[in-house]
Amino acid sequence: MSAPIVTRGASVRGPLAIGTYSTCHGSISLVIGRLHHVILDCRDPQQVADFYARLLGQPVTYRSDDFCVVARDETTSGIAFQLARNHVAPSWPDPKVPQQSHLDVMVDDLETARKNVLTIGARHLQGDVYADPAGHPFCLIHRPSWAPSIGSE
């Protein structure tokens, strides 16, 4: 049996709906899965995991030579780093090696955050864009008003 799936205002036919979820583009009536981890390739997963643990104030919850996870706890999804021996760091904003992906990190105080990310090993690229130790770009953004203040969770 098929139920309509509504995305970006268009309706298409799809498998039986698991649930209905509201988005800024309408309702989505199908959920296939749930995000487990966002995974970034790097040459040194332990170094990059340690960097993000300090940046996000969360522990490294899993660590091996070729894969590390930073998350709130061992049963929570998070960000992971996997060994890619031939990883080439992005050269953003130069398009020679595209950024591949980037993270937005919300902060309460941009000025303080700018100093702190450099202290823990980030490299400044331009504006509020920095690179982690493996070269992945991330942006510091001021915390939106709808989000709880940093550290209150």
C-alpha positions as semicolon CSV with decimal commas, in nm:
position;residue;x (nm);y (nm);z (nm)
1;M;0,000;0,000;0,000
2;S;0,118;0,351;-0,082
3;A;0,066;0,678;0,099
4;P;0,145;1,024;-0,038
5;I;0,474;1,181;0,059
6;V;0,477;1,561;0,061
7;T;0,807;1,737;0,023
8;R;0,871;2,095;-0,086
9;G;0,504;2,131;-0,166
10;A;0,495;1,841;-0,416
11;S;0,312;1,517;-0,353
12;V;0,447;1,184;-0,474
13;R;0,339;0,825;-0,413
14;G;0,553;0,613;-0,189
15;P;0,549;0,326;0,061
16;L;0,313;0,317;0,357
17;A;0,385;0,611;0,585
18;I;0,564;0,542;0,911
19;G;0,481;0,884;1,056
20;T;0,407;1,241;0,956
21;Y;0,660;1,511;1,032
22;S;0,631;1,884;0,975
23;T;0,910;2,071;0,802
24;C;0,949;2,423;0,671
25;H;0,845;2,284;0,331
26;G;0,530;2,099;0,441
27;S;0,481;1,751;0,581
28;I;0,690;1,445;0,518
29;S;0,497;1,123;0,558
30;L;0,782;0,875;0,541
31;V;1,083;0,822;0,758
32;I;1,325;0,560;0,638
33;G;1,584;0,596;0,907
34;R;1,737;0,822;1,169
35;L;2,074;0,991;1,152
36;H;2,335;0,794;1,341
37;H;2,663;0,977;1,283
38;V;2,801;1,234;1,044
39;I;3,137;1,085;0,942
40;L;3,436;1,280;0,815
41;D;3,742;1,127;0,650
42;C;4,081;1,229;0,787
43;R;4,438;1,104;0,820
44;D;4,436;1,104;1,203
45;P;4,094;1,019;1,350
46;Q;4,215;1,046;1,710
47;Q;4,358;1,397;1,664
48;V;4,046;1,525;1,488
49;A;3,814;1,360;1,743
50;D;4,008;1,524;2,027
51;F;3,972;1,860;1,851
52;Y;3,594;1,825;1,813
53;A;3,556;1,695;2,169
54;R;3,712;2,019;2,292
55;L;3,522;2,236;2,042
56;L;3,181;2,085;2,124
57;G;3,237;2,003;2,491
58;Q;3,147;1,638;2,437
59;P;3,352;1,327;2,507
60;V;3,515;1,090;2,263
61;T;3,279;0,797;2,320
62;Y;3,449;0,548;2,089
63;R;3,814;0,533;1,992
64;S;4,013;0,296;1,774
65;D;4,311;0,345;1,543
66;D;4,087;0,400;1,240
67;F;3,756;0,533;1,377
68;C;3,651;0,769;1,657
69;V;3,316;0,912;1,769
70;V;3,234;1,231;1,957
71;A;2,885;1,234;2,110
72;R;2,697;1,334;2,423
73;D;2,726;0,975;2,550
74;E;2,778;0,620;2,424
75;T;2,411;0,581;2,322
76;T;2,375;0,913;2,137
77;S;2,444;0,989;1,772
78;G;2,730;1,223;1,705
79;I;3,012;1,307;1,471
80;A;3,265;1,042;1,373
81;F;3,605;1,043;1,208
82;Q;3,736;0,760;0,995
83;L;4,086;0,691;0,873
84;A;4,144;0,781;0,509
85;R;4,517;0,747;0,448
86;N;4,499;0,938;0,118
87;H;4,266;1,212;0,242
88;V;4,336;1,547;0,080
89;A;4,232;1,841;0,295
90;P;3,992;2,087;0,134
91;S;4,148;2,411;0,011
92;W;3,839;2,629;0,058
93;P;3,780;2,897;-0,057
94;D;4,006;2,787;-0,345
95;P;3,792;2,540;-0,546
96;K;4,098;2,328;-0,632
97;V;3,998;2,079;-0,360
98;P;3,630;2,139;-0,269
99;Q;3,518;2,162;0,092
100;Q;3,330;1,828;0,062
101;S;3,117;1,919;0,366
102;H;3,121;2,165;0,651
103;L;2,970;2,204;0,994
104;D;2,798;2,507;1,144
105;V;2,884;2,538;1,513
106;M;2,653;2,769;1,706
107;V;2,806;2,983;1,979
108;D;2,680;3,242;2,227
109;D;2,976;3,478;2,190
110;L;3,149;3,492;1,851
111;E;3,448;3,693;1,972
112;T;3,530;3,447;2,250
113;A;3,466;3,147;2,026
114;R;3,702;3,282;1,758
115;K;3,987;3,292;2,009
116;N;3,902;2,957;2,167
117;V;3,891;2,758;1,842
118;L;4,238;2,881;1,751
119;T;4,362;2,779;2,095
120;I;4,244;2,420;2,048
121;G;4,400;2,382;1,703
122;A;4,170;2,536;1,441
123;R;4,312;2,735;1,151
124;H;4,139;3,057;1,044
125;L;4,031;3,060;0,678
126;Q;3,825;3,378;0,640
127;G;3,550;3,559;0,828
128;D;3,398;3,312;1,072
129;V;3,517;3,010;0,872
130;Y;3,787;2,791;1,027
131;A;3,943;2,453;0,950
132;D;3,981;2,163;1,191
133;P;4,322;1,988;1,218
134;A;4,235;1,769;0,915
135;G;4,140;2,073;0,705
136;H;3,758;2,036;0,714
137;P;3,596;2,380;0,715
138;F;3,348;2,476;0,986
139;C;3,163;2,799;1,049
140;L;3,101;2,971;1,378
141;I;2,748;3,108;1,384
142;H;2,572;3,312;1,649
143;R;2,323;3,094;1,836
144;P;1,971;3,141;1,693
145;S;1,716;3,276;1,940
146;W;1,519;2,949;1,931
147;A;1,816;2,743;2,052
148;P;1,901;2,709;2,423
149;S;2,216;2,887;2,532
150;I;2,536;2,690;2,493
151;G;2,610;2,482;2,802
152;S;2,247;2,484;2,923
153;E;2,167;2,141;2,780
